[in-house]
Amino acid sequence: MSLIKKYNIAEEDLYKICCVEHAKKQVSFFQKEKLKGKILNILSPYNIKFMDLGNLLKEISLLEFHSDNNLIEKYGTYDIDAEKTSMGGKYTIPMFIGSFIFFLIMFYLFF
């Protein structure tokens, strides 16, 4: 069973991901990381398991929806810059809160 069918990813989202994957081939390392965040933001409603993410992206990039004229006419040209970037808030917010509490405790212990 393909991962696309397993997670029931919408055709429009597949088109967007293919456009972003195509753009990743033409940019620098740091831009690739930003684009990866955009892909994660598109996939966030589907609750993709971490272990499936790499294989799913490979499977999606093989579709090459970014060059399908029917999809371009149906959804229009995709503006990558308009898509929000997922910053991984699930992991970064607790890290900042933990760091703040750690420094607060250290401040009270030594001052």
Helices and strands as residue ranges (DSSP letters): H 3-7, H 11-24, H 29-43, G 44-46, H 50-61, G 65-67, H 69-75, G 80-82, H 89-110
